[in-house]
Each structure stands twice: as C-alpha cells, then as structure tokens.
Amino acid sequence: MDSFIAVHGAFDGSWPWAGDHFRDLWQRQGEVGFRRLAHGDDRRLGEVAREQAASVRRLACLGVRVTLDCLEAFPSLREATFQGAPHRLGPDCEAALAARGVVLYGQLSEGFWGQSVAECGLALTLCALRRIPQLHTGIATAAPDWDWRPAGGIGAPGQRGVQYSDDPAFANGTLAGKRVRVVGAGNVGSRYAAFARALGADVAAWDPYAAEPAFHRAGSRREHHLARLVEDAEVFAPMVPLTESTRGLASADHIRALPGGCLVVLVTRAEVCDMAALRRRVLADELSLAADVFDIEPLPPDDPLIGRHNVVHTPHIAGRTADANRAWAEHLADQFLPRS
C-alpha cells in the first residue's frame, strides 16, 4: 500500500474526528495503512510504520513524533503532511525532505473552522438580543412568574409590556435593522457579516488588510477608520485572530466610544479588546456582552460576568465542532494528488 496515516492520542484530544475522516477520504481511493497511538505512547513514526514504510508514497502524520532516522525508513515518499503539537516536524527534517523532493502540505488557512465560529457568533448575538439564556434559566428554575408581565399588570410607554421580555436598556429585538459593526473581514468576520446582512442588518466592517472583494462578498460597507466604526454601533463584533498586532486593537478609547446599550460579541479572542475597559462598562450596565472567549479562562465561579442580566456566555466552544474537524481533514487531504 502506498498511503499511510499515523494518529497520536494527543492529536485526537483536540481533533477527535479529523484522523478518522482523513482515513475515510483516502480509503475512497484505495487501501490505506492506519495506526493510532494511545495517550502516553511516545513511539516514533519509524517504529509505528516499520512494516509499511518502504512502500509508502503519501503520508499523513498527525501528532506522532518524527526524527531524521524515521524519514530514512520511507525511501518511496513523495507527498506528506506533519500536523499536531507537540511533535510537529522540525527544520532539520523539513530540509531533509526538501532535498529528496518530497512535497510537504500544511493547512492553507483557518477556513476549516471559520463557519463554526461565525455561526456561534450569530447564535450568541441572537441569544443576547432576546435574552434567551436568561429566560430559559428563569423557567427552568421555577421562577414565580414569567418575565413578561408589567408590574401590577399595567404597562407604560417604552417599558416591558405583555409578552415582551427584551431589555430596552440594551440592543434588543430583531437583528434586522441593527447597525452591526465588524472588525475583520477574514474567515470569521466576513461570514458573520454575511449572516447579519442576510438577516437584514446594516453592516459595516473595518479591515485595513482585506481586499475590496471581501467586503462585497460579506455584503458590508467598508469603513476605513476604526474610530468611526464604533461611533454608531448597536452590535460591535471584533472578529480577528489574536496576534501581536491585534492585541488590544479595540482599545480603551474605542470601548469608551461605543454607544450606551451596544452589544459586544466576542468569539475569536477576548484580548483583541481592552478587556479592563470592556469589563468596566459591562459591569456598569452600559454595554451588554455575548462572549465565547474571555480574558481569564476558565472563568472562576465568582467572576462578576457570570450570570449577569446583560451577559450571555459559553465556555470557549465556538470552533471545534465535528463539522470543523472534518473540514480540517478535507482541506488538507485535497492538496494531495488523487489516486486512480
């Protein structure tokens, strides 16, 4: 057989569906050697694939340790990918494979979980606008009354009436018509912007590195100045990865400039915002928050953000769906030459 996949249990811990899906994809083209190492099994690739190595032409090594000696056991190797911490391929091994003309493949982008993260961002946005988690908890804990009857049964203009439980102090109701302001027009930000636009929101985005077509595909107006983006936001969604250049990108000045009642949505990394400034405004009931990521993870049980009336939270689960696992494998496997 000329195809071989080795998967370590540590890799499965983060990507539990990816290895098997990779095998399924290759099995559609022919027989595949497949070995899975248990947690704690630190054997090298050469030991794991000793019997098959000589005939292997394409290889997927997912989290299994590799040395130069291991690579010598694969004289026929033509294509390979080496993925997964802590045993990613070292520069000495890369150089040796390059000298032999072996083509190495890596993930081209983070598109494999952009859909999952963006959908989670949309879900958190809708939940925050309609206070869905708070209402669910109220019913589940046998609250004495459903939270949509005005006090004394008598309503007042601009306050809660019968069957109205949104909080008028914060952005609420439908996403249609809301001014949604997105930082980032990449894999996550562009998808989230497109979802919001499809539901009728007025969407603008800021991203100095994105090409013009990215904004057109997302259905968003391009804003050239971050300071202007925050001025009229009803929903503010900073959706960029955390790098040295994006840490604190939404500064304390930007957070202070957000209009009162604005909903802030966090699903990439919390530290792209000045979290001290954001916490102050959320805890002062000036902003609402829908977040999957936080400046402290896991949040301690007594963190003041937990369970607040103006906060919706999930425990950093936006990205790693089974669908994202399978997309990860597909994006990688597609780069290999097909077998007839």
C-alpha positions in Angstrom: 0.0 0.0 0.0 1.3 3.5 -0.8 -0.8 5.6 1.7 -0.3 5.6 5.4 -1.8 7.6 8.3 -0.5 7.7 11.9 -2.5 9.4 14.6 -1.5 10.1 18.2 -4.0 10.1 21.1 -2.8 13.6 22.0 -3.9 14.8 18.5 -7.3 13.1 18.9 -7.7 15.0 22.1 -8.0 18.2 20.1 -9.3 16.9 16.8 -11.2 13.7 17.7 -12.9 13.3 14.3 -10.2 14.5 12.0 -8.0 11.4 11.8 -10.7 9.0 11.0 -12.3 11.3 8.4 -8.8 11.7 6.8 -8.7 7.9 6.6 -12.2 7.7 5.1 -11.3 10.2 2.4 -8.2 8.3 1.4 -10.0 4.9 1.5 -12.2 6.1 -1.3 -9.1 6.0 -3.5 -7.7 2.7 -2.3 -6.2 0.8 0.6 -4.7 2.8 3.5 -2.5 1.9 6.3 -3.7 3.4 9.6 -2.2 3.3 13.1 -3.5 5.1 16.2 -1.2 5.5 19.2 -2.7 5.6 22.7 -2.1 8.5 25.1 1.3 8.1 26.6 2.7 6.0 23.7 5.7 8.0 22.6 7.0 5.7 19.8 8.4 7.4 16.8 6.9 7.3 13.3 9.6 4.9 12.1 8.6 2.4 14.8 4.9 2.8 14.2 5.1 2.3 10.4 8.0 -0.2 10.2 6.2 -2.8 8.2 4.7 -0.5 5.6 7.2 2.4 5.4 9.2 1.1 2.4 6.3 1.3 0.0 4.6 4.5 1.3 4.4 7.3 -1.2 2.0 9.6 0.7 1.9 10.1 4.4 -0.2 11.9 7.0 1.5 12.1 10.4 -0.9 13.6 13.0 0.9 14.2 16.3 3.3 11.3 16.1 7.0 12.0 16.9 9.3 12.2 13.9 13.1 12.1 13.6 15.6 12.1 10.8 16.1 8.3 11.3 12.3 7.9 10.8 12.3 9.5 7.4 15.1 7.2 6.2 12.6 4.4 6.5 10.4 6.0 3.8 12.5 5.8 0.6 9.5 6.0 -1.7 7.9 9.0 0.0 6.6 11.7 -2.4 4.0 13.7 -0.5 3.4 14.2 3.2 1.9 16.3 5.9 3.0 16.5 9.5 0.5 18.1 11.8 -0.2 18.4 15.5 1.6 19.6 18.6 3.8 18.7 20.4 5.6 16.7 17.7 5.5 19.0 14.6 8.2 18.4 12.0 11.4 20.1 12.9 13.5 22.2 10.4 16.2 19.5 10.1 13.5 17.0 8.9 12.0 19.6 6.6 15.3 20.3 5.0 16.0 16.5 4.5 12.6 16.0 2.8 13.0 19.0 0.6 16.4 17.7 -0.5 14.7 14.5 -1.5 11.9 16.4 -3.5 9.2 15.3 -1.1 6.2 17.8 -1.3 5.0 18.9 2.2 1.5 20.1 2.7 0.1 22.3 5.5 -3.2 24.0 6.3 -3.7 26.8 3.9 -5.8 28.9 6.2 -8.2 28.7 9.2 -11.2 28.4 6.9 -11.9 24.9 8.3 -13.5 26.4 11.5 -14.5 29.8 10.2 -18.0 28.6 9.7 -18.4 27.1 13.1 -17.0 30.2 14.9 -19.1 32.6 12.8 -22.3 30.6 13.4 -21.6 30.6 17.1 -21.2 34.3 17.0 -24.5 34.7 15.3 -26.2 32.4 17.8 -24.8 34.4 20.7 -25.9 37.6 19.1 -29.5 36.4 18.7 -29.5 35.0 22.3 -28.3 38.3 23.7 -30.7 40.4 21.8 -33.6 38.3 23.0 -32.2 37.3 26.4 -32.9 33.6 25.6 -30.5 32.1 28.2 -31.8 34.3 31.0 -35.4 33.4 30.1 -34.5 29.7 29.8 -32.9 29.8 33.3 -35.9 31.6 34.7 -38.3 28.9 33.5 -36.0 26.0 34.4 -35.6 27.3 38.0 -39.3 27.7 38.5 -39.3 31.5 38.7 -42.5 32.7 40.4 -43.7 34.5 37.3 -42.9 34.5 33.6 -40.8 37.6 33.0 -43.1 39.4 30.6 -45.9 40.8 32.7 -45.6 44.5 33.6 -45.7 45.3 37.3 -49.2 45.3 38.5 -50.4 44.3 35.1 -50.2 47.9 33.9 -47.7 48.8 31.2 -46.0 52.1 30.4 -44.6 53.5 27.2 -41.1 52.3 26.5 -41.2 49.7 29.2 -41.9 46.0 29.2 -45.4 45.0 28.3 -47.2 41.7 28.0 -45.1 39.0 26.3 -42.2 41.4 25.9 -39.1 40.4 27.8 -36.2 42.1 25.9 -34.3 44.6 27.9 -34.8 48.1 26.5 -31.7 49.3 28.1 -29.6 47.4 25.6 -29.7 46.5 21.9 -32.6 44.1 21.6 -35.2 42.6 19.3 -34.5 41.7 15.7 -31.1 41.7 14.1 -32.8 43.2 11.1 -32.2 46.9 11.0 -29.5 46.9 13.6 -26.2 48.7 12.9 -23.7 45.8 13.1 -20.1 46.8 13.1 -17.4 44.2 12.5 -13.7 44.3 13.0 -12.1 42.0 10.5 -13.1 40.7 7.0 -11.4 37.4 7.1 -12.6 33.8 7.6 -14.8 34.6 10.6 -15.6 38.2 10.3 -16.7 38.0 6.7 -19.0 35.1 7.4 -20.5 36.7 10.5 -21.1 39.9 8.5 -22.8 38.0 5.7 -25.1 36.2 8.2 -26.0 39.6 9.7 -26.6 41.2 6.3 -28.8 38.2 5.2 -31.0 38.9 8.3 -31.4 42.5 7.3 -28.8 44.3 9.4 -26.9 47.4 8.3 -23.4 46.0 8.3 -20.1 47.9 8.1 -16.6 46.4 8.6 -13.1 47.6 9.2 -10.1 45.7 8.0 -7.1 47.5 6.5 -5.6 44.3 5.1 -8.6 42.9 3.3 -9.1 43.3 -0.4 -12.2 45.1 -1.6 -14.0 41.9 -2.8 -14.0 40.6 0.8 -16.4 43.4 1.8 -18.6 42.9 -1.3 -18.9 39.1 -0.6 -19.9 39.8 3.0 -22.5 42.4 2.0 -20.9 45.0 4.2 -19.9 48.6 3.7 -16.2 49.2 4.1 -15.2 51.6 6.9 -11.7 53.0 6.6 -11.4 54.2 10.2 -11.8 52.0 13.3 -12.7 55.1 15.4 -15.6 55.8 13.1 -16.8 52.2 13.1 -17.5 52.2 16.8 -19.4 55.6 16.8 -22.9 54.3 15.9 -22.6 50.5 16.7 -25.6 48.7 18.1 -23.7 45.4 17.8 -19.9 45.5 17.9 -18.1 42.3 16.8 -14.3 42.3 16.8 -13.6 39.1 14.9 -9.8 38.9 14.2 -7.3 36.3 15.4 -5.0 37.3 18.3 -1.6 38.3 17.2 0.9 40.9 18.4 -0.6 43.4 16.0 -4.2 42.7 17.1 -3.8 42.5 20.8 -5.8 45.4 22.3 -6.8 46.5 18.8 -10.2 47.6 20.2 -8.6 50.0 22.6 -10.0 51.5 25.8 -10.8 54.7 23.8 -12.8 52.6 21.3 -14.7 50.8 24.0 -15.5 54.1 25.7 -16.8 55.4 22.4 -19.3 52.6 21.9 -22.9 54.0 22.3 -24.7 53.1 25.5 -26.6 49.8 25.2 -24.3 48.4 22.5 -23.9 44.6 22.4 -20.3 43.4 22.1 -19.8 40.0 20.6 -16.6 38.1 21.3 -15.8 34.7 19.6 -12.2 34.8 18.4 -10.1 36.0 21.3 -11.0 38.4 24.1 -7.6 40.1 24.2 -8.3 41.8 20.9 -10.2 44.2 23.1 -9.1 46.2 26.1 -10.9 43.8 28.5 -10.5 46.1 31.5 -12.4 48.8 29.8 -15.0 46.4 28.4 -15.5 44.8 31.9 -16.0 48.2 33.4 -18.7 49.2 31.0 -20.5 45.8 31.1 -20.5 45.7 34.9 -21.7 49.3 35.0 -24.7 48.2 32.8 -23.6 50.5 30.0 -23.0 47.7 27.5 -24.2 44.1 27.0 -21.8 41.2 26.2 -22.2 37.9 24.3 -18.9 36.0 24.6 -17.4 32.6 24.0 -13.9 33.8 24.9 -12.6 35.7 28.0 -9.5 37.3 29.4 -9.5 34.7 32.1 -10.1 31.1 31.1 -11.7 29.2 32.6 -13.7 32.0 34.3 -13.6 31.5 38.1 -17.1 30.7 39.6 -17.2 34.1 41.3 -16.3 36.1 38.3 -18.7 39.1 38.2 -19.5 38.5 34.5 -21.1 35.1 35.1 -24.9 35.0 35.2 -25.4 38.8 34.8 -28.6 40.0 33.2 -26.6 41.7 30.4 -24.2 38.9 29.6 -24.6 35.7 27.5 -21.7 33.3 27.8 -20.4 30.0 26.5 -17.1 28.2 27.6 -14.8 28.7 24.5 -16.6 26.1 22.3 -17.2 28.1 19.1 -14.7 26.4 16.8 -14.1 22.7 17.3 -17.3 21.2 16.1 -17.3 17.7 14.4 -18.0 19.5 11.2 -14.9 21.7 11.6 -12.8 18.5 12.3 -14.0 17.0 9.1 -13.4 20.3 7.1 -9.9 20.4 8.6 -9.2 16.9 7.2 -10.8 17.7 3.8 -8.8 20.9 3.3 -5.6 19.0 4.0 -6.4 15.9 2.0 -7.5 17.9 -1.0 -3.9 19.0 -1.5 -2.6 15.5 -2.2 -2.6 14.1 -5.7 -5.6 11.8 -6.3 -5.1 8.1 -6.6 -6.8 6.4 -9.6 
